[in-house]
Amino acid sequence: MEGLSRYIVDQGPKPVARGKAVASTGNPIVTETVTRVLADGGNAADAAIAGALVQAAVEPHLTSHAGMVSCLYWDANTGKAYQLNALGTLPPDLSPFRPINGVGGWAREGAPGPQAAIPGFMPGLGALHARFGSKSWAELCAPAVEWADKGHPVSSFEYGVNVFAAPFVSYFESGREVFMPSGFLTPVGKVVRNPKLARTLQRLADEGPGYFTTGGWAHAFVAAGNSLGWPIRPDHLTANPPRWQEPLRFSYRDHEILALSPPERQGAYCALVLGVMQALGVAEMEPFGADHIYSMTHALRLGDQAAGFLHDPKFFGEAADVMMDPDYHRSLARLIAAGRPRVDLTEHVRLTRGASAFAATGWNSARSKSPVGSCEISIVDAQGNWVQMMNTIQSGGIPGIAVDGVFMMGSHEQTSMSAHFANWRVPGARMRNILGNTLVLKGGTPWLSLGTPGNVYATVAQMLLNILEFGMSPDRASDAPRMLPLEDDYTLAIESRLTPKTILDLTKLGLTLAPMPGWDWNQGSFQMCWREGDSLAASADYRRTGVAAAI
């Protein structure tokens, strides 16, 4: 443990980092890895690849080498942005396979558990390396091999997530080997190693990304699935490779926003929410006053409903065009305004919801719709390349098992229209998801990049509004309270940092508050980089254990 204690970071305020190249990730070990690659002459793509490989070694509770990757990459040489879609995929000729059902934690009791999916993580990193990498693949793998072998100290946040997920991760013996190597969850401050993973990653370094799609690990993955009754074949692992896409673009005031294009729902969703708020006159609203919160939670709700119509445009119509139409935004704004009460509904709330509604009691983080597990990486190198990446344990692998030290969660794919993780079993189709990789441009070049895990579908639009409309600095905007879309019964889940007057004013409007913790880890962990004049800055969110650094 000696020398490793510096890698344990608590939740809470984080300093802003400034320099000629900057990075922000959800883990101090990952941030250190990223900045070392940058200091050694690597570019943003190199640093992101090395960082993601390390992240899956030191944060197996949040991400996996058999999960998935998504990113926006700004290439300084061409002055263009590129979107990489490397989510997990589902074989179109196989029925859903869910080896774990009715187990607490990641597979909630009474609900269908995650289903097996083809991993996208390693094919995605391979695609990023092939297009933009400058250092050798083996060199970028080396830090992950080292960290898997020597182990990492467990933070209180990691331990808390592991307690939540224990029924899931301990279901199979191979999962227990990763999370409970001594027969119990590794305590806070103790080091947990994964020597099997270290050997796997060394093979990955020697043989390249193909080791996970056509090599030894791929064969072990297929064999593990077959042994559990999933008739996966080797050709399934390469049938639907990562997709390079044009990012979705829209304007807000004097900024151009680049976000993930369909089938990702985030870009069109943000365009809709920001457009509706602008039509409602947000510029005249007090930040986090009743008017702002009432309008925002309704806009989030309508955006969530509209996004249910958005699917892979290769096989469906262009729903994003409708969601981004200013006339549609004005129509939805009129609907919200028309439904606003003209009378004081305080007595209605008292009669129907009880006295507790006025005390804003009843901790309600459980209203989160976001599954556990995701990591965001934000990097700007000295040459002006930007990368905003999410890597996550979701959307890949066989739920609950580990293959050669690689633990997997599977996919939360569903087929209902309102599902965040919708998929249709058509060859070549890619899953809809709620990833938040975002670039904000000024004068045609990036000014800000941001992204987050944790209820991504609702939080990115709020961050953009805080920065672009209310004029908050990115780090201050990250600290501001966040909310979820309004529920059908007019319950509003929001971080409990509102003024007493705002609470009473919202009650007059008929809303019942379901307060979350002041800084709820389910509400995200924004990793951000931005320009301050001629220099660069980066910050990490209060809600988790990330760190920003600079060189």
N, C-alpha and C positions, 0 to 999 in steps of 0.2 A: 504493500500500500504506500510505502514511502515514496514521495514525489508525485503520486497520482492524486492526492487530495485536492490539488489545484484544479482538477477537472470536475469537481463537484460544484455546481452552481445552483443556487436556490431560485425559486420564483420571486419576482419582485423587480424593482427598478434596475435598469441596465444603462451604462454609459454609452454615449454616441461615440463612434470611432471615426477618425478623419485621417485622410492620407492621399497618396497618389494612386493607390489601388485599395479597394475595400471589399469586405465580405461580411455576411451575416448568415448564421445557420442556427439550428435548434440545439446545438451541442458544442461545448468548448473544444472537445477533441476534434470535431469535424472542422470547426473554424480554424483551429491551428493547422490542420492538414491543408486546408484551402490556401491559407496565406503562405505556407511554406512552398507550395507548388508555384504560386505567383512570384514569390521572392526568388525562386530558382529559374525563372524565365518562362514558366508555363503561361498559357493564356487562360481566359475565363472558362473555356470548354474543358481544358485539362484539369483545372482546379475543381470544376463541378463534378467531373467523372471520379477523380480521386476522393472528393468529399462524399459523394453518394455511396461509393464502395465502403468507405470507413463507417459512414452512418449506419449502414445495414449490419455492420459488425458490432458497433457499440450501442445501438438502439434497436435491438430485435423486437422490442415491445411496440415499435412504431413503424419500422420499415424492414424490408427483406430483399435479398438478392434475387428472390423469385417473385417480387411484387411488380411494381410498374414505375414508369418514369414519364414525366411530361415537362416540357420547357418551352420558353420563348428565348431565342438567341438573337442578339443584335450583333451583326458582323460589321466591324468598323471599316474593313476593306471595301465592302460593297455598299455600305450605308443602307442595309436592308435587314428586316426582321424575319425570322424563320420560326415556325412552330413544329415541334416534334410531338407526335402522338404515339406513345409507346405503352398504352394501357394494356392490361391483360386482355385476352380474347377468349371466346367460347367456341369450341368446335361446333359447326352448324349441323353436324350429323349425329350429335350425341345429346341425350336428354340430360337435364340437370343432375349433378351428383353432389349430395350433401351428406358427408359421413358423420357430421355432428349436428344434432337437432335437440332443442329443448335444454340447452346447457347455458348457464349464466355467463355474464361477461360479454364477449364478442358475439356469441350466439345467444340471444336473449331467450329466456324461458318462454315457451309457448309460441315462438316465432320460428320460421324456417331458418336454419343456420346458413352460413356462407357456403357457396358452391365452388367446386373445383374449377380452375381456369388455367389457361396457358400463360405462363409468366411473360411479362413485357419488359421487366427491368433491365436484364442484360442485353437483349436485342436493342433496346433503346440507347443504352450507353455505348454500345458498339456502333450504332448509327451516328451518334453525336461525335464519337472519336473519328470515324471515317471521314466525316465532312469537315470538322473544324479542329480536331486535335492536332497538337504539334509535338507532344512528347510520346515516347513509346508506351504501348499498352502495359507492358510489364512494369515499367517505372510507376505508372499510375496505380497499379494494383498493390505495390509493395507496402504502402502504409496500412492498408486493410489487412494484409497478411500479418503484419506485426501486431496490430491491435487485437485481432482475433486470438492470436497465440498468447500474448502476455495478459490479456484481459483488461477490463475497464472497471472503475469503481461505480457502484450503484448509487444513484442519487435518490433523494426522497420522492421526487416526482416519478422516476422509473419504478420504484418500489410500489408506489400507490397504483400506478397503472397495472402492474403485475398482479397485485392483490385483486383488482377488479376483474382481470382477465384469467385468473388462476384456474377456474373450472374449465376454461377452453384450452389453455396452453398445457394443462396437465392431463388432458383426455387420453392422449397416446403416449407411450413410453418415450418415443423420440422427442416429443415436445418437452417432457420432463427433463430429459438430458440437457436441453438448452437452458431452461429457466429454473430448474431445481437440481443442479448437478450433485448436491449433497443431500438430496431428499427433501429440501424445503426451499422457498424463495430466498435468494441471496440477500442478506440484510443490507440496510443503508450503510454505505461507507466501505463495504467489503468488495473485493475484486471477483468478478465472474469471468471465466475463460471459456473459449469454445475451440478446443484444439482440432476437432473435426472440421470446423469451418476454416480454420487456418490452412489445413491441408487442401481443402477444396479451392480456396482462393489462390493458393500457390499453383495448383493445376490451371486455374483460370489465367493467371499471369503468364504461364508457360505456353498455353494453347490458344489464348484469345477468347473473345466473347462466344465463339462457337462451342466452347466447352459446355455451355448451358443450353444449347439448342440442338447440336448434333453430336457432341462429345460424351465423355463419361458421365457427367452429371445428368445430362439429358436422358441417357439410358437408365440411370438409377431412378429418375423421376417417373419415367414411363412404367418401370417395373413396380414402383411403389403404388402408383395409381391402379395398375392391373391387379395387384394383390388385394386391394380393398374393394375391387369390383367396378372400377372405372375403366372402361375399355379404350383408354387413350392409346394412340399410335405415335410412333416417332414423327410421321409426316405432319401431325397436328401442330408440332412445335414450331414449324417454319411456314405453315400455310398462310398466315396473315401477318406479314412483317410490319415493323413500325411505319407510320405514315408521316411524311413531311407535308405540311399544309401552309397555306397563306393565313396569317393571323387575321382576326376580325378587327376592323377599324371603325371607330366612331369619334365624333368630336363632342367636347363639352367646354363651353366658353372658348378660351383661346388655346385649348390643349387638344392634342390628338391622342386617343387612348387605343393601345393595341392589346387585345385580349385573345383568349383561345376561341377559335371558330368552331362551329358545330362539327361533330355531335356534342362537343363540350357546350354546356349551357351557360357558362359564366359570363362570357362576353356580351351576348344578347340580353341576358338578365340584367347586367349592370347598365347597359344602354337604356333599357326600359325604366329601371328604377330611377336613374338620374334624370331621364327625360320627364318622367311623371313629377318628380320633386321640383324640377325647374318650372314646369307648367303650374304647379301649386303655389309658386312664389316663395320658394325656400330662401331666397336671398333676403327676404324681409323677416324671416323667422329667427327667434332666439335659439341658439344652439342648445339642444337638450331641454328646451321648454316644451310645454304640452303640445303646441301646434306642430313643432318639428317631429316629436316622437309619434304623435297620432298620425301624421301624414306619412312618415317613413315606414311605420309598421304596416300600414295599409298598402303602401306601394310595394313593400317586400312580399306581402301576401299575394297581390295581383301578379307580380312578376313570377312568383313560384308557380302559380296556376298556369300562366301563359307558357312557361318553360316546359310544361308537360307535353306540349305539341311539337317540341323540337327534337329531332332525331338525326341520324346520319344523312346528310344531304345527297349522298350517292344513291340512296334508296328511297328518300322521302322528299317532300316539297321543301321550299325555302322558308320555313317558319321564322327564321332569324330576321328576314327582311321585314316581316310584319311586326315583330317585336321591337325593331329599331325605328319604326315609322313615327316621326314626330306627331302626325295627326292621331295616331293610336295613343300616344302618350297623353295628348291633350284630352282625348276622349276618356281615358282612365282617370285623369285628374278631375274631370267634371263629375265622374261617377263617385269618387271619394268625397268631393265637396258636397255633392247632393245628398250623400248618406250621413253627413255630419249632423249630430243632434242639435236642435235649436232650444232644447230645454235642459235643465240641470238633472242628470241621471243619478245623482248621489244616492237618493232614496231607493231607486231601483237596485243599485248595487248592494245597498245594505240589506234589502229584503231578500234578494236572490243569492247573495254570496256570503252574507254574514259579516260580523264585526271584524274578522281577521283581514278582510279585504282592505280595510282602512289602515290597518297597521302594516300592510305590505309584508305579511309574514308568510312563511311556507316556502322554504328553500326549494328551488325548482330547477336545478341544473339538469334533472332527468328529462326535461323537455327537449334536450338536444337531439337532433336527428342525424348527427354525424357519427359514423362508426369510429371506434378508437383506431388511431394509427395513421400518421402521415408526418412528413418532414419537408420543410421548405429550405431552399438554398438560394441566396441572392449574392451575386458577384459582379464587380466591375473591375477589369484589369487596367493597367497603365496605358494600354494601346486603345482603349475606348470600346472594347467588346463587353457586352452585358449578357448575363444569363440569369434567368429567373426559373428555377426548377423545383418541381415537387417529386419526391420519391416516397413510396409508401408501401406498406405491407398489404394494402388492399389491392384487389383486382388481379391476383395471381396466385398460383400454386394450389396445393391440396390442403384444405382446412385442417389445422390442428397437428400436422405432422412436420417433421424435419427430415430432409434428405441430405445426407452427408453434412450435417450441421446447419443447413439452411432451413430455418423455421418458416412456415407458410400460413397464411390466413384464408386464402381463397378470395372469391369475389362476392360482393353484396348485390349482384345483378338481380334485377326484377323486370317484370314486363308490364306493370301497371303504368298508366299514362303519367301519373304524378310522381313516380319513383325517380330519385336522383340518379340511380344506377340502372338505367333502362337499356335493354339490348334486344335485338331481334335476330333470330337464328337464320341469317342469310350469309352465304359465303362472302367474305371480305368486309362485312359490316363491323363497325367499331362501336364500342359501348359509349353511351352518354354518361357523363360524370360531372362533378362540381369542382373542378380544379381552378385555382385562382391566379395563375401566372399572368402578370399585368405589367405593361410598360406604358409610361406617360411621356409623350414627346412635346418638346417646345422647339419651334423653328426647325422641325424635321429631324431632330436628334433626341435621344433619350434624356430625360431630366430625372425621372423617378422610376424605380422598379419595385414591385411588391408582390407578395403572395403569402398564403397562410394555409395551414391545416385547420380543422375544427369549425364546423358549420360554415364552410367556405361560401356556400350559396347565398348567405345573408350578410356576411361581414365585409366582403371586398367593396361592395357598393357604398357601405357606410364609411369606410376608410376614404374612398375617393371623394365623397361629399365633404367630409371633414377637412380634407386638404384643399380641394379645388374650389369649394364654395365658401367654407367658413374660414379659410386662410390659415389653418393650423399647420405647424411644422409637422413633418412625417412622424417624428417621435412623439410629439404631443397628441397627434391624431390617433396614434396607436394606443395611447393610454386612456382615451375617452371611452365612456360606457358603450356597450354594444347590446343590441336587441335581436330578437327573432321575429319572423313574420307573425302577425296577429292570428291567434287561433280562431276557429269558427265560433267559439263561445265568448269571444271578446276578451280572452285572457292574453296578456302581454308578458312574455318572459324577457326580462331585461336585467343587466347587471345593476346591483342595488346601490347606486351612487347618485340618485336623483334628489333634488331638494324637496322638502316637505310640501312646498307650494305646487311644484310640478306633479307630485303624487296626487294631491287633492284635485288639481285641474284635470288630470287624466281620469280620475274617478267621476268627475262631473260629465265627462264625455262618454261614460259608460264602460270604461276599460277597468278590468281587474288585474292588478299587477301580480306576477309570479316571479318574485325576485330571485335572481341567481347570485352567487357570490360576487363580491365587488370586482374581482378579476377572475373570471371563470375560464379554466383551461379548455373547456369545450368550445369557447368562443374564439379560439384561434391563437396563433403565435406568429405574428407578422414579422417576416425577415425582409428588410428593405435596404436599398441603396439609393442615394440621390446626389445631385450636384448642388453645391453651395458656391456660386460664383465659379471660380476656376478650380476649385478643389472638390473632393468627393467625401461623402459621409455615409455611414451605415448605422443601423440600430437593430436591436432585438427586442421582441415583445416582453412585457412584464409577466404575461400569463404562464409562460413555460420557462425552460432553463437554457434558452439560447444565449449566444454571445456574438457581438460584432467586433471586428478587428480591422486594422489597416496596416499597410506598409508604405 
